[in-house]
């Protein structure tokens, strides 16, 4: 983000339809409104970027908020003249610190019969906060003013490692408060932040909230998790005869870690060990930037070692009486304080390669390593020396595929549907020119293998040079002609007739799958339709287009945990946060005209859920036609009684004109799968009754200029 003047800023955003990065000018009305979000247009623009963050879920986490407030009060009561809040976000922890200081002053006044000298010495305490993300800085300033705390907290728009004593802080701080933690614990830069703060911003005896963190782990067997890191093992069973996991690309298909909710897997896994401690981090000391040690883990169940699940526990005070844990529900800590939350999950660490059989009573050596921002684990045999066989870090580049994608590429059902569709499309033409417009290496190799006379051009816009080197290795490993496949490594809309040597495209193919959109709403992959339209002048008459159609479907759901995590804010530990609701995309207790948020999420990962209707059709997108507006509406009968919190939407990709080959991205009934759906949460949940003629109505409209789908739900039930 870059500032261009005092009254406007530039924000870089991705156009989801075209895939192009664009700079958007956001106007600020006046100096007095620099920190306001009252302009509807500006709120909508900013809400799109902030609405998909975890701020709402974090602020709705009562357990977390209460623990921080108690620990901050305790630290300040022990004596604090200057509190530093690093990564202030909305400013909640700064407000807690300011209030705690004020309460200490009031207590001392009462204790000393209003002694002005003592009161003034305590009242000199101050709070300095820093936040590097400008939209959050403006929101925090607005909240500080709304809670009448603006004057007692100095908010600095900088990273903490850019701050200086005498410039940004009047003196070193004697209490540090922070929450720069992710599911892995250190992935948001906790270690370098603490090292810099202790060296430059804190007094030698400074206290910290949190005080300490301990990382725990447990070994498990789980076939679903195994599929996310062992493509080579599943390819031995593949019916298509293709090998994607070739030696030179092993890193592409070796999933390393994934933050996820592991509780839904409890019936799909076997624990192989008791939980064990991995690392401790003391926030009051300068942390090491690198540690590694061997852990001897006692095996408690015989099985195949597929993965390691990690979580952490915080001691927020120095006595360990105020705690917070991200442990799974099946552990003692998790069962004691478990509540579904989305801002912190567990981490799954995969062990790529052959299955390791472990037996009850044996000691398995796990090598644990951390640097400034990453934790790594590897298996060691009893005779293996420390560091032997470690992962080659030079191969850990951006082309590593996510475990979800690896799992999908290993699915026999998915590969069978895709192979049949691609083979049918390619063999309709003689010596065809085939164009794969997305990031599908599977479609690329399938097209080449389907017809030895086919000329295949693959764009792989999200893979670029790594995609070209991989395709060369994979083509060779699969016996394809070396000059049969050409990789462009950029967006399809940049393709010209000259680059095709004047030929027309006979077959246009996609899964569709664009790597840049993995965390976005499922219909962002309708970029395929935009690219098909842009490429129309390069298509041959009667060109085969696969997929030829997309079908938007849905199901109404009971989703109490996900809805609660997005619920509108009022008082958070006594501080008014209601002004954040619109910009953060909240639901519940909002104006009747307010539309609930639309978020990308896998249903099986969103806590408790129950289908209240059958799955239903809404509208379809015809890719044989050029890009155009589409709309649909349907009345949906209620199947099961329950409180309805929203509707899940997805696209089924119809790969052929006979509807014989369909790739469905639908949710499975609380079973793990590899797709995200788009979830439209209702502003106010509605009670549904499975009575005759009871129904809801849903309408959807696709905007071809933006790629957005507007969704409206009529919750009136008859």
SELO-575153 format. One record per residue (C-alpha): x, y, z. Coordinates in steps of 0.2 Angstrom, whole numbers, plus 2048, in hexadecimal, padded with zeros to 3 digits. Example, Ala and Ser with C-alpha at 12.3 -4.5 7.8 and 13.67 -1.06 7.14 Angstrom:
2
83E7EA827 8447FB824 
END
This chain:
718
800800800 8078117FC 801823800 80082F7F2 7F983E7FB 7F184480C 7E0840805 7E28307FB 7EB8207FB 7EF8127EF 7EA8007F3 7F07F27E9 7E27E57E6 7E07D57DB 7D27D67CE 7CB7C47D1 7C37C37BF 7D27C87B5 7E07C37C1 7E87D47BF 7F07DE7CD 7E87EF7CE 7EB7FF7D7 7DC8077DF 7DB8197E5 7D281A7F5 7CD82C7F9 7CD83380A 7C084180D 7CA84D818 7D784D825 7CA84B833 7C483C82A 7D4833826 7D0826833 7BE825830 7B5817827 7A481F825 7A4821812 79A81380B 7A58107FC 7B5811805 7AE805812 7A97F9805 7BB7F97FD 7C47F780D 7B77EA813 7BC7DF805 7CE7DE80B 7CA7DE81E 7BA7D381D 7C47C3819 7D07C5828 7CF7BD839 7CC7CD843 7BA7CA846 7BD7B884C 7CB7BE857 7C17CC85F 7B27BF861 7BE7B386B 7B87B787D 7C57AB884 7D47B487C 7CD7C5880 7CA7C1892 7DB7B9894 7E57C888D 7DB7D4897 7DE7CB8A7 7F17C98A3 7F37DB89E 7EB7E18AE 7F67D68B8 8067DC8AF 8017EE8B1 7FD7EC8C4 80F7E58C7 8157F68C1 8157FE8B0 81A80F8AA 81A80B897 8117FE88E 8157F987C 8087F1871 8107E9861 8047E4853 7F67EE85A 7E97EA84E 7D97F2854 7E17F8863 7D87ED86F 7E77E887A 7ED7FA87A 7DC7FF881 7DD7F188E 7EE7F8893 7E880A895 7D980489F 7E47FA8AB 7F08098AE 7E18148B2 7DA8078BE 7EB8068C7 7EB8198C9 7DA8188D0 7DE80A8DC 7EE8138E2 7E48238E5 7D781A8EF 7E58108F8 7EE8208FC 7DF82B900 7E18358EF 7F38398F1 7F78448E2 8098408E2 80782E8E1 7F982F8D5 80383A8C9 81282E8C9 8078208C3 7FD82B8B7 80C82E8AD 80B81D8A6 80881C893 804810885 80C80F874 805804866 80C800855 8037F9846 80A7F8834 7FA7F582B 7F2806826 7E0801826 7E17F9837 7EA80983D 7DB814838 7CF807840 7D9807850 7D981A851 7C681B84E 7C480E85C 7CF817868 7C5827866 7B581E867 7BA817878 7C182887E 7D382087F 7DB829870 7E583587B 7ED828886 7F381C878 80082286C 7FD81885C 80C81784F 80981183D 81A80783C 8217F683E 8287F484F 83A7F1848 838802840 83580B851 84281585A 84481B86C 84382E86C 83982E85B 82A82285E 82C81E870 83182A87E 83A81C888 83C80A888 82C80088D 82B7F589D 81C7EB897 81A7E3885 8097DD87F 8077D586E 7FE7C8865 8087C5855 8047B2856 7FE7A6848 7F9794849 80B78F848 80F79C855 81F7A484D 8197A683B 8147B983D 8267BE842 8257BC855 8377B8857 83F7C684D 8327D2855 8377CD866 84A7CD863 8487DF85C 83D7E586A 8487DE878 8577E6870 8507F786C 83F7FA874 83D7F2885 8457F4895 8517E689B 8447E08A8 8347E289D 8257D78A0 81B7CF891 80A7CA88E 80A7BC889 8187B6894 81C7A588D 81679A87F 81978787D 81777D86D 81076C86E 80E75E861 80774C85F 80A73F852 7FB738848 7F672C83A 7E973382E 7E672E81C 7DE73F818 7EE74881E 7F973C815 7F1740805 7F7752807 80974E806 80B73D7FD 80673F7EB 8127327E6 80B7257F1 7F97287EA 7FF7297D8 8047177D8 7F27137D8 7ED7207CB 7E37197BC 7E97277B0 7FB7217B0 8027327B2 80F7377BF 80E7497C5 81A7467D4 82A7447C9 83B7457D2 8407577CD 83075D7D3 82E7547E4 82E7647ED 81E7697E4 81475B7EB 81C75A7FD 810763808 819769817 80C772823 7FA778824 7F0782830 7E0779833 7D277483F 7D7762843 7C875E84E 7BD75883F 7CA74B83C 7C974384D 7BF734845 7CC733837 7DC732840 7E572884D 7F073085A 80172885B 80973186A 80473B878 80674E876 818754879 82176487B 82B76B86D 83177D870 82F78A87E 82F79D87A 8317A9888 82B7BA882 8357C3890 8457BD88A 84F7BF879 84A7B086F 8567A6865 8547A8852 85879684F 85678685A 856773856 855764860 85075185F 84074C868 83F73A86D 82C73786C 825727874 81871E868 808719871 7FF711862 805707854 80270F843 808718834 810729838 80873682C 809746834 80C751844 7FF75C84B 80576C855 7FD779860 80378586D 7FE78B87E 80179C885 8057A1897 7FF7B3896 8057B78A8 8167B38B0 80E7A78BD 80579C8AF 7F479F8B7 7ED7A88A7 7EE79C898 7E779A887 7E978A87C 7E678586A 7E677386E 7DB767865 7CB76286E 7D1750871 7DF75687C 7DD75A88E 7E176C88B 7D576D87C 7C7765885 7C8771894 7C878188A 7C277C878 7B878986E 7B878985B 7C2798855 7C979B844 7D77A8847 7E279A84F 7E1788849 7ED77984B 7FB77683F 7FE766836 80F761831 812754824 81F747822 82174580F 828735808 82472380D 81971E81B 82271B82B 81C70D836 81D710848 81A703857 814705869 822708875 82F70E868 83771F869 835729859 842737856 83A747850 84675584B 83F76684F 846776848 841788848 848798841 8427A9842 8317A6839 82F793836 82E783840 833773837 83276083C 83A751834 83B73F839 84C73783E 85072583F 85971F84E 86971D844 86872E83B 87273D840 86B74E844 868758834 86A749829 85D74881B 85675981E 84B762811 85576B804 85077D808 8557837F7 84577A7F0 8397827FC 83378F7EF 8227967EB 81D7877E0 81A77B7EE 8087767ED 7FC7777FC 7F8766804 7E57697FF 7EB76A7ED 7F675B7EE 7E87517F6 7DD7557E8 7EA7507DB 7EB73F7E3 7D873C7E3 7D472E7D7 7C37347D4 7C87467D0 7D67407C4 7CA7347BB 7BD7417B8 7CA74D7B2 7D37407A7 7C373B79E 7BE74D79B 7CF752794 7D1742789 7BF744782 7C375777E 7D4754776 7CF74676B 7C174F763 7CD758758 7DB75274D 7ED758752 7E476575D 7EC775764 7E7774777 7E8783783 7E8780796 7E579179D 7E678E7B0 7F37877BB 7EE7757B8 7FE76A7B6 7F275B7B6 7E87617A7 7F876679E 7FF75479F 7EE74C79C 7EC75678C 7FE751786 7FB73E78A 7EA73E782 7F0741771 80274076B 7FE74B75C 7F7759768 80176976A 7FE76F77C 801781782 7FF783795 7FE79479D 8017907AF 8007A27B4 80379E7C7 8127937C4 81D79D7B8 82F7977B6 82D7897C2 81E7837B8 8297817A8 8367777B1 82A76C7B9 8207687A9 8307647A0 8357577AE 8237507AF 82174F79C 83274579B 82C73A7A9 81C7367A1 823732790 81C742787 82574A779 83175877F 82A765773 818760775 81476C783 81977E784 817788794 81479B793 81379E7A6 8087AD7A5 7F67B27A4 7EC7AB795 7E57BD790 7F77C178B 7F77B477D 7F87BA76B 7F57B275A 8087B4756 80D7AA765 80179C75E 80979D74D 7F97A2746 7F079274C 7DF792754 7DC78A765 7D277A762 7D0775774 7CF781783 7D1778794 7D277C7A7 7CD7737B7 7CB7827BA 7D97857C8 7E27957CB 7EF7957D9 7EC7A77DD 7DA7A47E2 7DC7957EE 7D679F7FD 7C97A97F3 7B67A57F0 7B47967E4 7AC7A17D6 7BD7AA7D4 7C279C7C9 7B57A37BD 7C47AC7B7 7C479E7AA 7B47A67A2 7BD7B77A1 7CC7AF799 7C27A478D 7B97B4787 7C97BE785 7D07B077B 7C17AF76F 7CA7B6760 7D77A8762 7CB799763 7C778E754 7B578D74E 7AD77F758 7BB77F765 7B9773773 7B777C784 7B9772794 7B27757A0 7A377B795 7987807A4 7987857B6 78A7827C2 78778C7D2 77F7817E0 77C7837F2 77577C803 76F785812 778781822 778782835 78978A838 78979084A 79C79184D 7A179A83C 7927A683E 7977AA850 7A97AE84B 7A37BB83F 7967C284B 7957D584C 79E7DD85B 7987E8868 7A27E8879 7B27DF879 7B97DE88B 7B07EE88E 7B57F787E 7A97FC871 7AE7F4860 79D7F7857 7A580384A 7AF7F4843 7A07E983E 79D7F082D 7AF7F1827 7B37E082E 7A47D8826 79A7D3835 7897CA837 77C7CB844 7757DA84D 7787E483D 76C7F0833 75E7E682A 7657EC819 7777E581D 77C7D5814 7857C881D 7977C4818 79C7B880A 7AB7AE80F 7B57A0807 7B6791813 7B677E813 7A677881B 7AE76A824 7BA77682C 7AE782833 7A977A843 797773846 78D772837 77D76A831 77476A820 762771821 75D76F80E 762764800 76F76A7F4 7687757E7 76B77D7D6 76B7907D4 7727957C3 77F7907B6 78D7987AC 78E79379A 7A1794794 79C790782 7967A2782 7A07B2786 7A07B9798 78F7C179D 7847C47AB 77B7B57B3 76E7B57C0 7637A87C9 7567A57D7 74F7967DF 7437917ED 74B7847F8 740779803 746776815 74C764818 75176482A 74C770839 75977A840 76078C842 767791831 77779C831 77B79D81F 77C79480E 78B78C806 78E78F7F4 79A7867E7 79C7837D5 79B7727CC 7A67727BC 79D7697AE 7AC7637A3 7A275D794 79276178A 78A75078F 78C7547A2 7957437A4 7A574B7AC 7A17577BA 7AE75D7C7 7A37617D7 7AB76D7E4 79C7697F0 79E767803 79D755809 793752819 7A0756827 7AD74C81D 7BE753819 7C0759807 7CB7657FD 7BF7727F7 7BA7837FE 7A87897FD 7A279B7FD 79779D80D 78A7AB80E 7877AE820 7757B5825 7757C582E 7687BD83A 7677AA83B 7557A4838 74D795840 747788832 73A77B835 73976B82A 72676E827 71D76C817 71F77C80C 72D783817 73A78B80B 747798808 74B7A27F8 75C7A67F2 7617B17E4 7727B37DC 7797BF7CE 78A7BE7C6 7937CF7C1 79E7CC7B1 7A77DC7B5 7AD7D87C6 7AB7C57C7 7A17C77D7 7917BD7DB 7847C67E5 77A7BB7F0 7697BF7F8 75F7B4804 74D7B6808 74C7AE819 7397AF81A 73279D81C 721798817 
END
